[in-house]
Amino acid sequence: MNRTASCRRQQGFALVAAIVLIVALAAMAGFVATMTGGQSATQQLEFAATRVDLAAQAGLEWGAYRVLQQGVCVPANTPFTPPAGTTLAGVAVAVSCTPGGPPHRITARAWIGAPASPDYVERVKIADFP
């Protein structure tokens, strides 16, 4: 009878070890999924920052064209629409020009997203042109 009682006490050990192993693997899988999701969000923000930076540069060049070729200084917060079908579509751009004899100061502000949201990105570029 000692042998039978001893076997019954040891039968549940494999089940406990299996449950501990499953919980440990699930925790590691959750950690990997969390880290991968964080890297993806970071990459999306970096891509948005690049788009916004390029849109601000495009707005600055458009303002410079208006000053240098057409002799017109754009009024404050004039909207500039990036070309459709490009990666800059969907980025809002406002261009301002401050006339001051030469040089004219051109400011281009580009942004994407809502100001209070975590995915909001904004860039401002300033240049002086004769």
C-alpha positions, 0 to 999 in steps of 0.5 A, a space after each residue: 500500500 505504500 507504493 500505491 499511495 506514493 504513486 498517487 501523490 506523484 501523478 499531479 507533478 507533471 500537470 503542474 510543470 506543464 501549466 508553469 511552462 505554458 504560463 511562462 511561454 505565454 508571458 514571453 509571447 506577450 512580451 515579444 508582441 508588445 515590443 514588436 507593436 512599440 517598434 511599429 508605432 515608432 516607425 510610423 511616427 518616424 515616417 510621418 515626421 519625414 513626410 511632414 518635414 518634406 511637406 514643410 520644405 515644399 511649402 518653403 520652396 513654393 513661397 520662395 518661388 512666389 517671391 523670386 519669380 512672381 515678386 509676390 509675398 504670400 499673406 500669413 498662413 496661406 494654405 499650400 496643398 502638396 501634389 495629389 498622388 504623392 506621399 505628401 498628400 494629407 499633410 497640411 501646410 501653411 506658408 507665410 511671408 514677411 516682407 521686409 525690403 530684402 530679405 523676405 522671411 518665409 515661414 512654412 509650417 506643416 503638420 499631420 494629425 490633431 494637436 492633442 493626439 499622440 500621433 501629431 507631428 509638426 515641423 516649421 522651416 524658415 528661410 530668408 530670400 532677397 
